[in-house]
Structure formats: structure tokens, C-alpha cells
Amino acid sequence: MRTVLFVSALVAFSGLPALAAPPGATKNTAKRRMPYLGVSPGTNDYLPRTRGSKRVVTWVGFQMVGEGGRVFIQSNEPPLYNLVPGAPDEIIIDVSDARLRTRNDSRPLETGWFPTAVAGIDAQQLPGPTTRVIIKLREVVGYDLRQEGNYLLLDFRRPTQPITPPARPQG
């Protein structure tokens, strides 16, 4: 029954012009059709609703700011954090006494297509009230870590090596 509904929906929506590729676009071209509605420090400081008075990591994000990019962590209160030792090509931050707002917030962010040293970001809920954010680097570069209100901001330097995008998944 579910398959029939899914196929029916695909057939019904397949002719809609809004879903068709714009004229002149190639198959490999990605274009944004709507404005970005997520959190952007200093531009869109939207704070998702949280229940209770506990500290909650509400957003883990990436921005193309400057030449090296920025990783940011937003919480409903100023975050308490520790840098944790890890591999040379990763930065690990534990946000103490904090939980991820939703399970969806633990999905990895694939940032390898951007021309920065940041290859990806992974947020995990550790046992107990600690959220771990692992930033995987394409190349070891310097960064500035600072706290501004409810944000942790990591601004990265430009990589020294030429950047190659990740391999396309086969399928």
C-alpha cells in the first residue's frame, strides 16, 4: 500500500514546473531555490524553542566566512565547553551539561565541497549530559575559538594545499 502511495505521489508531482530543473541548468548544477532559513550568527540568531531550564545545544552549523570558513555551536544558554585531545586532523569540543535538541541534530554535516580546511562536522550525544562536536579537517590549520553570548565560534585559517572536492558517491 505504501509503495502505491509513493509511486502515485511521484507521478502526481513529476509534471510540476517548480520541481523541474531551471532552463540551461546541467545535471550536476546545484542551485538554491529558497533562502536559507537556518541559524546564522549575527544575521539570523533564531533560537529554537527548548523545553525546561536545561542547557541545550540548539544548532551546530558551518558558514563560509572569510577565507577559511566558520564552525559554530549555538545553545540556549552560554555553553560550558572543553577541548578534548584527538587526532591531529580533528578538533573535539565537549559541551558540558548540555543535550542535543533533537536526534536530527546529530546528523553529520558534509562540508568537503566548500573550499576550506573543514571536511565535516559530527555532533554526538554522549552518555550523560554532554554533547560532543567533532570537526574533521582536510588539513591541519590554525583557528580562533571564541565565545559570543550563546555561541561558540571557530574561525579557520585558509588551507595551504590545493583543495580537491570529495569523490562523488557511486549510485
C-alpha positions as CSV (number, residue, x, y, z in Angstrom):
1,M,0.0,0.0,0.0
2,R,2.8,2.4,0.9
3,T,4.6,1.7,-2.3
4,V,1.5,2.5,-4.3
5,L,1.0,5.8,-2.5
6,F,4.7,6.7,-3.0
7,V,4.6,6.0,-6.7
8,S,1.3,7.9,-7.1
9,A,2.9,10.9,-5.4
10,L,5.9,10.7,-7.7
11,V,3.7,10.6,-10.8
12,A,1.5,13.4,-9.5
13,F,4.4,15.7,-8.7
14,S,6.6,14.8,-11.7
15,G,5.0,17.3,-14.0
16,L,5.2,20.3,-11.7
17,P,7.3,23.1,-13.2
18,A,8.6,24.2,-9.7
19,L,10.4,20.9,-9.3
20,A,11.9,20.9,-12.8
21,A,15.5,22.0,-13.4
22,P,15.8,25.6,-14.5
23,P,16.5,26.2,-18.2
24,G,20.1,25.9,-19.0
25,A,21.0,24.0,-15.8
26,T,23.1,20.9,-16.1
27,K,22.5,17.7,-14.2
28,N,25.5,18.4,-11.9
29,T,24.5,22.0,-11.1
30,A,23.1,22.7,-7.6
31,K,21.1,25.9,-7.2
32,R,19.3,27.1,-4.1
33,R,15.7,27.8,-4.9
34,M,14.8,29.2,-1.5
35,P,16.5,31.5,1.0
36,Y,18.5,29.8,3.8
37,L,16.2,29.7,6.8
38,G,18.6,28.3,9.4
39,V,20.7,29.9,12.1
40,S,23.4,32.4,11.0
41,P,25.3,34.1,13.9
42,G,24.9,37.8,13.7
43,T,22.4,37.6,10.8
44,N,19.6,35.2,11.8
45,D,20.0,34.4,15.5
46,Y,16.8,32.4,15.7
47,L,16.8,30.3,18.8
48,P,14.7,27.2,18.5
49,R,12.2,26.6,21.3
50,T,13.5,24.3,24.1
51,R,11.6,22.7,27.0
52,G,12.7,23.1,30.6
53,S,15.6,25.0,32.0
54,K,18.4,22.6,31.0
55,R,21.2,23.7,28.7
56,V,20.5,22.5,25.1
57,V,22.8,22.6,22.0
58,T,20.2,24.0,19.5
59,W,22.3,24.3,16.4
60,V,25.7,23.1,15.0
61,G,26.5,24.8,11.8
62,F,29.0,25.9,9.1
63,Q,29.4,29.2,7.4
64,M,31.6,30.4,4.5
65,V,33.0,33.4,6.4
66,G,36.4,34.8,5.4
67,E,38.8,32.6,3.6
68,G,38.8,29.6,6.0
69,G,35.2,29.1,7.0
70,R,33.5,29.0,10.4
71,V,32.0,26.3,12.5
72,F,29.5,27.5,15.2
73,I,27.7,25.9,18.0
74,Q,24.6,27.6,19.4
75,S,22.9,26.8,22.7
76,N,20.0,28.2,24.7
77,E,22.5,29.4,27.3
78,P,26.2,30.4,27.2
79,P,27.9,27.0,26.6
80,L,30.4,25.4,29.0
81,Y,32.9,23.6,26.9
82,N,36.2,21.7,27.0
83,L,38.7,21.0,24.1
84,V,39.4,17.2,24.1
85,P,42.6,15.8,22.7
86,G,42.1,13.9,19.5
87,A,43.9,13.1,16.2
88,P,45.9,16.0,14.6
89,D,43.3,16.4,11.9
90,E,40.3,16.9,14.2
91,I,39.1,19.3,16.8
92,I,36.9,17.8,19.5
93,I,34.7,20.0,21.7
94,D,32.7,18.7,24.6
95,V,29.8,21.0,25.6
96,S,29.2,20.1,29.3
97,D,25.9,19.8,30.9
98,A,24.1,20.0,27.5
99,R,22.0,17.8,25.3
100,L,21.3,17.9,21.6
101,R,17.9,19.5,21.0
102,T,16.7,16.7,18.6
103,R,18.1,13.4,17.2
104,N,18.2,15.1,13.8
105,D,20.9,17.5,15.2
106,S,23.3,14.6,15.3
107,R,23.4,14.1,11.5
108,P,26.8,14.8,10.1
109,L,27.5,18.0,8.2
110,E,29.5,17.2,5.0
111,T,31.4,20.4,4.3
112,G,34.1,19.0,2.0
113,W,32.6,20.7,-1.1
114,F,33.4,24.1,0.4
115,P,37.0,25.4,-0.3
116,T,38.0,25.3,3.4
117,A,40.1,23.1,5.6
118,V,36.9,21.7,7.3
119,A,35.9,18.4,5.8
120,G,33.0,17.6,8.1
121,I,31.3,18.1,11.4
122,D,29.7,15.5,13.6
123,A,27.7,16.2,16.8
124,Q,27.1,13.3,19.2
125,Q,25.1,12.9,22.4
126,L,27.5,11.2,24.9
127,P,26.1,9.2,27.8
128,G,25.0,11.7,30.4
129,P,24.5,15.4,29.7
130,T,27.5,16.0,27.4
131,T,27.4,16.9,23.7
132,R,30.5,16.2,21.6
133,V,31.2,18.1,18.4
134,I,34.0,16.6,16.2
135,I,35.3,18.8,13.4
136,K,37.3,16.8,10.9
137,L,39.9,18.7,9.0
138,R,41.2,18.2,5.5
139,E,44.4,19.8,6.5
140,V,45.7,20.9,9.9
141,V,45.3,24.7,10.0
142,G,45.2,27.3,12.8
143,Y,41.9,28.6,14.1
144,D,40.4,31.1,16.5
145,L,38.0,29.9,19.2
146,R,35.8,32.4,20.9
147,Q,32.5,32.5,22.8
148,E,30.0,35.2,22.0
149,G,26.8,35.0,24.0
150,N,25.2,31.7,23.3
151,Y,27.6,30.8,20.5
152,L,31.0,29.1,20.3
153,L,32.7,30.3,17.1
154,L,35.7,28.6,15.4
155,D,37.1,30.7,12.6
156,F,39.6,28.7,10.5
157,R,42.7,29.9,8.5
158,R,42.9,29.2,4.8
159,P,44.3,25.8,3.8
160,T,47.8,25.9,2.3
161,Q,47.3,22.9,-0.1
162,P,45.1,23.0,-3.2
163,I,41.6,21.8,-2.3
164,T,40.0,18.9,-4.1
165,P,36.3,18.1,-3.6
166,P,35.4,14.7,-2.2
167,A,34.7,11.9,-4.6
168,R,31.1,11.6,-5.8
169,P,29.2,8.7,-4.3
170,Q,28.6,5.9,-6.8
171,G,24.9,5.0,-7.3
